[in-house]
Structure formats: C-alpha cells, structure tokens
Amino acid sequence: MKIEELLEDINSNSMPHLYLDMDGVQADFFGAWAKDNGVDSYKKIPNSEESIKAMIHKGHDHVYNFFRHLSPLRGGQRIINWLNQNNIPFTVLSAPLSLRDINGDQEKKQLSDISKRASIEAKKDWLDQFNPGTSSQAIFTGNKAKYAPGGAVLVDDFGKYIDAWRAAGGIGVKHDPIADTNADRTISELEKIYAPYLDKNTDDNQDDLSINETVKKVKGKWALVSKTTGHPLQYYHGDGYPSKEWISKVERRVHSFSEDIN
C-alpha cells in the first residue's frame, strides 16, 4: 500500500500500527559487522553470506555478545522520540540470526537454533537498556510480512523486508542509516502517514476547549495548560490524546475553583 492511498482514506478511525526494525534502524549492526570482519566498512566484507555463517559457527556467546553490544544509532533514537512524543504505539519487529537452507541437516539446524536463541536473548537485553519497555512485546521473526495486512507500517532498512511488506498490503518506510543519519527523511514519511490521524484527534478535542485553556505536551506528557500563564493545570495519565470527557471534567473543576476564589 502506498502512502498516498492511505492519506486518501482519512475517514478511518483506526491508526495504523507501526512496527520498528532493530538492526540498521535502532542498532548499528553494520558498523559492528565490519569490525567483526576486520574491515572499516561492511561493504568491504568479501563474502557476506559466508561471514554470517562464520559468526553463527562461533557459537552462542559470540552471537550474544555481538548483538548485545551494538551501539545505538542516533537516527533510531530520533524516530523513537518522535513516536513517543506523538503517542504512536509501536512494536519492535526484528529478524533473529539463523542459517538459511538447512535442508534437513541436523547439525546446521542445531547451530541455527543456538544462534537464533542467542541473538533474541541479546536483542531483548539491548532493548531493555536502549529502548526500555519494548522487549516484552517485541517480535523476532524473519517472516515480517505476516504482520503487514490491514495497512500496518514498517520502518526497516532492508529492502527485502520492505518489498515483502508492501506486497502483503502494508506501508513500508525504508530507512537509510547512512544517508539519513538523523532520520529526517524517515520521520518526514511518518509525518505524512500519521498526520491525518494526529490532526483529527487533536482538532476534534481542541474544539471543546474554552478560550482560556489548551491541550499540549509538557515534559512529554499531555496536559491541560492555561493560555494565560502557560502552566499545566493538570496532567493526563491515560493512553494517547486526552479524551473529550477528561478535558471537560478538568475544565469544570478549574472553572469551579476559579469561581470559588472570586
């Protein structure tokens, strides 16, 4: 599904769920991979497929340490911050490290299973440090496209996954960790996708506000804010944008308090 097709359907009440890749988006897989192979760029690795196989053959501890100690990418952190600031729920979706073409070979299967388990363990521990609160719901699979139907969004740096995602009916946003270090292009694409939903939620509820208050984010949390002083009158502790009922209730309380003082 193309972004333009999604934007034409702004009457939908359902915000598309977002899935966020790890390696190459949040974590610097390619820098560590190059270092693991003794070169200054992953593009200089002579045979990438053999390199991955060699890593897997080094066993559980090597695979775990490789993924556990990946450096966080600045662009990935910016994407996460943008999602959180706009109250857009997301799920981490990452492929574990495993062998291809096992073809019934039990030794290969055992090696692959060990590598898969080690990489998942490491990725969860990495998330607990750099993207807290996401590891328990994270999904680890090479078949990412199964989560695409219904117009879900995937942010991923690997073209193979983006193509399969789009073919399955999802919206793929290809992130380039090298050319788009700060994730400006990726965030711009996400703004196009989610603007109709965010604007709709905001405008609907802002219409119910009095001329003295507004709803805005303060220190990362939604709050009813006084237009006069700029100070938050009360913070919202629910999920997403504050409901009309909550806004009305808080405004009545604020206005009642003001009348009692006067």
Residue pairs with C-beta under 8 A, 6 or more apart in sequence:
1 151
1 166
1 169
1 170
1 171
2 171
3 171
3 189
3 192
3 193
6 16
6 151
6 171
6 193
7 192
7 193
7 196
10 196
10 197
10 200
15 88
15 89
15 194
15 197
16 150
16 151
16 152
16 153
16 171
16 193
16 194
17 89
17 90
17 91
17 152
17 153
18 83
18 88
18 89
18 90
18 91
18 152
18 153
18 154
18 155
18 190
19 90
19 91
19 92
19 93
19 139
19 144
19 147
19 152
19 153
19 154
19 155
20 26
20 79
20 80
20 83
20 90
20 91
20 92
20 93
20 155
21 92
21 93
21 94
21 154
21 155
21 156
21 157
21 158
21 161
21 175
22 92
22 94
22 123
22 126
22 127
23 29
23 70
23 94
23 95
23 157
24 30
24 73
24 156
24 157
24 158
24 175
24 177
25 73
25 75
25 76
25 79
25 155
25 156
25 157
25 175
25 177
26 72
26 73
26 76
26 77
26 80
26 92
26 130
26 131
27 67
27 70
27 71
27 72
27 73
27 76
27 126
27 130
28 70
28 71
28 72
28 73
28 177
29 70
30 42
30 177
31 42
31 71
32 66
32 69
32 70
32 71
33 42
33 45
33 51
34 40
34 41
34 42
34 44
34 45
36 51
36 55
36 66
37 45
37 51
39 45
42 48
45 51
52 97
53 99
55 62
55 63
55 66
55 97
55 115
56 63
56 97
56 98
56 99
56 111
56 112
56 115
57 111
59 114
59 118
60 114
60 115
60 117
60 118
61 118
63 97
63 114
63 115
63 118
63 119
63 122
64 118
64 119
64 121
64 122
65 122
66 122
67 97
67 118
67 119
67 122
67 123
67 126
68 122
68 125
68 126
70 126
72 130
73 177
74 181
74 182
74 183
75 175
75 177
75 180
75 181
75 182
75 183
75 186
76 177
76 183
77 130
78 182
78 183
78 187
79 155
79 175
79 183
79 186
79 187
79 190
80 131
82 187
82 190
83 90
83 190
84 220
85 217
85 220
86 194
86 198
87 222
87 239
87 240
87 241
88 190
88 194
88 198
90 134
91 134
91 137
91 138
91 139
92 127
92 131
92 134
92 135
92 137
92 138
92 139
93 138
93 139
93 141
93 144
93 147
93 154
94 123
94 138
94 139
94 140
95 140
95 141
95 142
95 144
95 161
96 115
96 116
96 117
96 119
96 120
96 123
96 140
96 141
96 142
97 115
97 116
97 118
97 119
98 112
98 113
98 115
98 116
98 119
98 142
99 108
99 109
99 111
99 112
99 115
102 108
102 109
102 112
119 140
120 140
123 135
123 138
123 140
124 135
124 138
125 135
127 134
127 135
127 138
128 135
139 147
144 154
144 156
144 161
144 164
144 165
145 161
145 164
145 165
145 167
145 168
145 170
146 168
147 154
147 170
148 154
148 164
148 165
148 166
148 168
148 169
148 170
149 168
149 169
149 170
150 169
150 170
151 169
151 170
151 171
152 170
152 171
153 170
153 171
153 172
153 173
153 190
153 193
154 161
154 162
154 165
154 170
154 171
154 172
154 173
155 173
155 175
155 186
155 190
156 162
156 165
156 172
156 173
156 174
156 175
157 174
157 175
157 176
157 177
159 174
161 172
162 172
162 173
162 174
163 172
165 171
165 172
166 172
171 193
173 186
173 189
173 190
173 193
175 183
175 185
175 186
176 185
179 185
180 186
201 240
201 241
202 215
202 241
204 244
205 215
205 241
205 242
205 243
205 244
205 247
206 214
206 215
208 244
208 247
208 248
209 215
209 247
209 251
210 251
210 255
211 227
212 226
212 227
212 228
213 224
213 225
213 226
213 227
213 233
213 251
213 254
214 224
214 225
214 227
215 222
215 223
215 224
215 225
215 241
215 242
215 247
216 222
216 223
216 225
217 223
218 225
218 232
218 235
221 235
221 236
221 237
222 235
222 236
222 241
222 242
223 232
223 233
223 234
223 235
223 236
224 232
224 233
224 234
224 236
224 242
224 247
224 250
224 251
224 254
225 231
225 232
225 233
226 232
226 233
233 250
233 254
234 250
234 253
234 254
236 242
236 246
238 246
